Amino acid sequence: MFLSDLEKGTSIFIDANIFIYHFSKESRFNQACSNFLEHIEAGLISGFTSISIVQEVIHGTMIIEAVGLLPGIKPKDIVKYLKRNSDAVKKLVNHQSIPSKIASFNLEIISPGIEAMVRSQQMKKRYGFLSNDALTLQIMEDLNIKNLASNDTDFEKIDFITLYRPSE
């Protein structure tokens, strides 16, 4: 299903890639994700995400920014380069506004406790997911949210959610 298929009044959890596409103007999914987030901002759809997702978005947009500003560095080497060159990190500024921009979208940002993280370990065992995706599933289960906005096809195998992806 596509983000554009969501009906008014729907509750949905938002994965990091949706925000990253929105903030990446050159992304082929930018328009679909921006339209989706506008519906949340207008209160037509109830949006949820987590503080760990916000952190992923900050990191991802920082890396995208670095790739653009450091053309001589291969994208696969950017993180290693930034760890060794703190002055380069200090020059990256666009990603710093991401938390306040996400906070302005009229959505609920969940801060899971350690108990949710402990329970999410079972999601890893059940579905073979990595830590952040397992935590997303656990939060969704805890809040009884059945819809997920993501372009991560790994979530297609989860029987208790409906995945909504961006379209071009």
Protein Blocks (a to p, Z undefined) as FASTA:
>chain_A
ZZklpcghiacdddfklmmmmmmmkbmklmmmmmmmmmmmnopaccdddfklmmmmmmmm
mmmmmmmmmmmbcfklmmmmmmmmmmlmmmpmklmmmmmmmmmnopacddddfklmmmmm
mmmmmnopafklmmmmmmmmmnopabdcdfbfklmmpmkbccddddZZ
